[in-house]
Amino acid sequence: MNEFGKLLFICGMIIAGIGLLLWFGIGKDLGRLPGDVHFNRGNFSLHFPIVTCLLISVAISILLWLIRK
C-alpha cells in the first residue's frame, strides 16, 4: 500500500504542477510575479525575480526529493 500512496502523491503533484502552469499562463508571467523586485530610476533598471526563484527552487527540491524516494 505504501507504493500506491507514493504513486497517488506523485500523480497529484504532476496534476497540481500542470494546473499552476495553466493558471500562470504556461510561464508567460513567470518572472513578473507579485513580490519580484523591480526598480526604475532614470536610465537604470534593476529586476530581481525573487519570488520566481523561490518557486522554482521549491519545485526542483520537491522533484528531487520524489526521485530519491
N, C-alpha and C positions, 0 to 999 in steps of 0.2 A: 504494500500500500504506500510505502514511502516513495517509491519511484513514480507512482501515479500522481502523488501530490506535487512532486517536482515538475512533472510534465504539465500539470494544470497551471502551476505558478508561472512557468516559462511561457506557456501559451497566453496567459493573461497579460504578462509583461509585454509580449510582442503586440498583442491587440492594443494595449494602452499606448505603446510607442507609436503605432500607426495612427491611433486616434490623436495623439499630440501633434504628429506631423501634419495631419489634416487640419487640426484646429489652428495651427500656426501658419497654414497656407504652404505646406511642404517646404519649410525652411525659408520662405520668402521674407519673413520678418525676423529671422534669426540674426542676431547682431543689433537689432533695434528694439529689444525688449525693455519693459519698464525696469529701471534700475541700472541700465547701461549708462556709463558716464560719457557725456559729450559736451565739450566746451568750444565756444567760438569767441575769439577776440581779434578783431581786425582781420589781418591776413593769416592768423594762426588758428588751427583747428586740431583738437585732440579728441579722439574717440577710443574709449576702452570698454569693450563689451563684457563687463564683469559678471553679469547675471547669465549671459550666454555661456561664458567659460565655466561657470558653476554647474549649469545644466548639463553641458557636455561632459564634464568631469564626473558628475553623479551617474550619468547614463553609461559611461565607459566602465566605471567602477562596478556597477551592478552587473553589467555584461560579463566582465572578467570574473566576478565572484560566482556567477552562474556557471560559467565554463569550468572553473576549478572544482565545483561541487560534483 
